[in-house]
Amino acid sequence: MTDAVTLSPQEARDLARTALMRVGMVEAAAAALAEATVEAELAGKPAVGFSHLTDYLRSLVDGRIAGKAEPLITSPVPAILKCDAMGGVAQHGFSIAREELASKAKTFGIAVFTVCNSYTTGELGWYAANLASEGLVALVATNSHAVLAGAGSRHPVYGTNPLAFAAPRDDGGILLIDQSSSATALVNIRAAAARSEPIPDTWAVDQDGRPTTDPFAAMQGALTAFGGSRGANIALMVEVLAAGLTGGNWSLDAADFQAGDTSPGVGLFVLALSPQLFADNFPARLTRQADRLSTDHNVHIPGLDRVKRQREAESAGIRLPQQLFDSISSFRRN
């Protein structure tokens, strides 16, 4: 047995889509989630790629995701699209609404898309990058079940509550920021636990609120916010956007995405802006500024290597550990 399997992007999409449909997900939702999964891998983010796909597969089997759900999309006013995921996945609703959302943003200069009653949203940068590829500036926020301590709290009250921001350059690249409000993403804690490796003592606290290097104690305690109370305030801001404005569950009320048979029911907030209606030659101005920061001031500009990574991975293929490939291939409905 080899240690890894190398798949073309299309083979990887087929693997994900087939596995999802085998455990009861409708084809359109499976195709959307498969696309988002492969894009995460191509972008060099395997923790929210095929490793995370196993969470979706288990949740379909256990009932945390409604595999047959059809998103209900409404537009109460021209510049707003609302999606009730109906216990399904946000990627499905976004894929359905993406073209209309982009069109509305280009027509009105601004448009908002929201999702409620969803499972975890996967790679948040995927949503923002999709819109940036349409020439739009995007701000995206989501929440999850409570794993992050708030300012002054020792216990989890927020999700990791990430924010993603993307803007188009004029050279085909994008600026993309995708980061959680926590000092690290939950998937990194889980990965350390799987490897039985310690974590930095700034990442989490145990059940008694003490800093810990034990990833298992961290999962029983709470993650800490980046920058202390400032990061916790960002998490609260994300909570208001992603749960408050969308009608999704607050993180304190959301079910664990890894246990039980209830959907987390969380939210997704997407703001899309048409930059050409605000400032002339925005993509060119952004490109020059990003290049100046990078070249003259040695500033790391996030997202600039995303397209390069994707092109390289499309040529070299996606390499999955054999155990992960076998696990995904073996999922079946009970």
N, C-alpha and C positions, 0 to 999 in steps of 0.2 A: 504494500500500500504506500503511495506517495504521501508526502506531508502536506501538499497543497494541490489545488485544482485551478487552472487558469482558464477563464471564460472570456469570450468576446462580450462586449456590452450587450449585444442582442441575446446571446446565450444567457447572460446574467438576468436580463429582463424576463426571459422565458422561464428561467428557474424560479424567480420570485413570483411571477404571475401564476404559474401552474401550481406552486405550493399553496398560495393563498386561495385559489379557487378550489383546491382539493379539500381545504378545511372549511369551505362554505361561503367564501366571499364572492360577490357578483363580479362579472368580468370587468366592467368599467372601473369599479373601485380597485380591483386587483391590478389593473393596468396602470392606474394613477399611482398607487403605492409602489408598484414595481419600478416605475420611472423615477420616483423620488428616491428610492433605495439605491438604485444604480447611480444616480447623479451624486449622491453622497459619497459613494465609493470612488467615483471618478474624480471628485473634488478632494480626495485624500482624507475623508472623514469616516473611516470604517466603523467607529463606535456608534454612529447613527445610520449606518448602512446595513449590511447583511447581519451583523451582530444584533442590531436592534430589530431586524425583521423577525427574529425568533420570538421577541416579545409580542409582536402582532399575531404571529401564528398561534402561540399558546393562548393568547387572549381570545382569539376566534374560537378555539376549541373549548375554552372554559366559559365563554359567554360574556366576556367583558367588551367585546366588539360585536355589534349586530352586522353580520356578514351580508345580509340581504338588504340593508338599509339603503334607501334612496334619498339623497339630500333634498330638503325643501328650501328652494331659493326664492326670495321675494325682494321687491324693490319699493320700499315705502315712499321714497322720493328719488328723482333721477340719479343723483350722485351716490346713492347708498345701495349696496347689495347685502342682504342678510341671508345666512345659510343656517338651517337647523340640520346638523349632521345625523340626527335621529339615532344616535348611538353608534354611528359608523366612524369613518375616518375623515379628517379634515382635508387630506390630499385629494379625495374624491370630489368634494364640494368645490375646492379651489380650481381643480382641473376643469370642471364644468363652467365655472364663472370667470375664469382667467381672461378670455377674449373680451367678454362684455365689460369686465372691470377695466381693462386697458383702454377700451374704446371710450368708456365714460370719463376716465381720467384725462384722455386726450381732448375730449369735447369740452369738459367743464373745468379743466385744469387741476381738479382734485376729485378723488373718489375713494370711498371706504367700503371694504368688504369685511364682514364679521362672520364668525362661526361659533355656534354653541352646541352643547351636547355631543362633544367629540372625544375620541380617544387621544392620547398624546400625539403631537403634531410632527414628530420626527425632526429632521434637520430644518431648523427655522430659516436658515439662509437660503434654502431652496425656493421658498416663496418670494423672498426679496430679489434673488438673482433672476428669477423668471420675469419679474416686472422690469428689472433693469435692462434685460435683453430686449424689451419692448421700447427702450428709450425713456423709461420712467424712473423717478426717484421713489423709493419705497421704504416704509418703516413698518416693521412687523413685531407683534408681541404675543406671547402665549403664557399660560400658566399650567400648573400640574398639581397633583396632590401635595400636601404640605410636607416638605422636607427641609426647609430653610428657616433658621431662627430669625425673628425680627429684631429690630433695635431694642435692646434692653431685655430680650427674651432668651431663655435657654432652651426653649422647645420649638419645634417646627410650626410655623404659621403660614408660610408662603411656599409655592413651588420654587424650582430653580429659576423660574420666571425670566427667560431670556428675551433679549431684544436683538433684532436684526435690522440692518440698514444697508441699502444698496443704491448706487448711483452710476449712470452710464458714462464711460469715457468715449472719446471719438476714435479710438484705435481698436474697437471691438472688445476691449476689456471692461471690467467694472470695478468700482470700489465696493467692497463687501465687508461689513462688520457683523459678526454673529457671536454673541457672548451672553453667558448666563449672568444673573445677578449674584450667584453664589461664587465663592472663591474658586470652585471647580465644578464641572458638570457631574451630575449623579452617575453617569455612565463610567466616569473615571474612578469613582469610589468602587463601583461594582467590579470593574476590571481589576483593580488592585486586590479586591477580596478573592476573585477567581484565581489570581496568581499567588495568593497568600503573601502579598507584599505590603509593607507599611506605607502609610501616606504621610505627607507633611502635616505637622500639628496645627497648621493654620487653616486647614480645609474643613474641619468638623469638630463637634463636641460630642461627648458620650451622653448617656441618659441623665447623668448628674450635672451636665453643663460644663464639664471639664474638657479642655483640648485633648484630642486623642490622635495617635498614629495608627490605631487599629481600625482597618476599614469595616470590620464587622461591628465594632462598637459604634462607629460613625453611622452606620445604617440603622442602628437602634436609637441613635441620638438625633442630631440635626446638623445639617451643613451650615457653614458660616458665610455671611455675605462678604463680597470683596469690599475692601475699604471701610469695614465696620458699619457704622450707622448710615453712612452715605450710600453704600451698596444696598443696605436694607431699605432705604427710602426709594431707590430705583426699583427694587422688587415690589414695593407697595404701589408705585406708579404703574408698573406693568400689570399688577393685579387689577387695578381699576380699569385699565384699558381692556385687558384680555378677559376678565370675568365680569366686571361691573358693566361695561358698555355693551358687551355681547349677550349678556344674560346667561353666561356659562356659570358653572359652579365656582364659588370661591375655593381657593386651595384647601382651606380648613374643612370644606364639605365634600371635597372630591375623593372618590374611592381610589385606593392604590391601583396603579395600572398593572401591577404584577400579581395581584391576589384577588380572590373572590370572583363573583360573577356579575359585578356591577360596573358599568362604564364610569370612568372618571368624570365624564360630562363637562370637560373644561372648554375654554374658549380660545379663539384666535382673532386678533385684530390686525387688519392690513390697511395701511394708508398709502395711496398711490398719488403721486404728483407729476404733472407734465412740466418739466423744467423749462422748455422753450417758451411757455406762456408767462414765466416769471423773469427769466434773464436770457438775453441773446447769447448764442454760442456756448451754452452751459457745458456740454460734453467736452469741447475743446478747452475751455477755461479750467475745468476740473482736471483734465489730463496734464495741462501745463503746471498747475499748482501741485498735483501729486508728484510729478517728475521733479519739480523744484525741491519739494520737501525731501524726497528720496535721495536725489543726487547731491544737493548742496548742504543738506542738514542731516543726512543719514537716518531719516525717519522711515520706519517700516510702514508701508501702506498695505493694509489687509485687503485680500481679494484679488490683487493684481496677478497672482499666479494661478488663479482658479481655472481660467481658460487653458493655460499652458498645461496644468496638471490633467485636465480633462482630455486634451488632445494626446498627451503622452499615454494616458491610460487606455484611450480608445485604440491606440496602436499596439501597446504591449499587452492589453487585456487586463481583466480583473482577477487577482489572485486571492482565492479563498482557502483558509485552512481546511484540510480534508475533513476534520471532525465537524466543522461548521457546515460544509457542503453536505455531508451525510445527514446531519441533523435536519437541515431544511428539506432535503429530499425525502426524509422519512415521515414527515408530518402527515397525518390522516385524521379524518373526523372519527370521533368515538362511535 
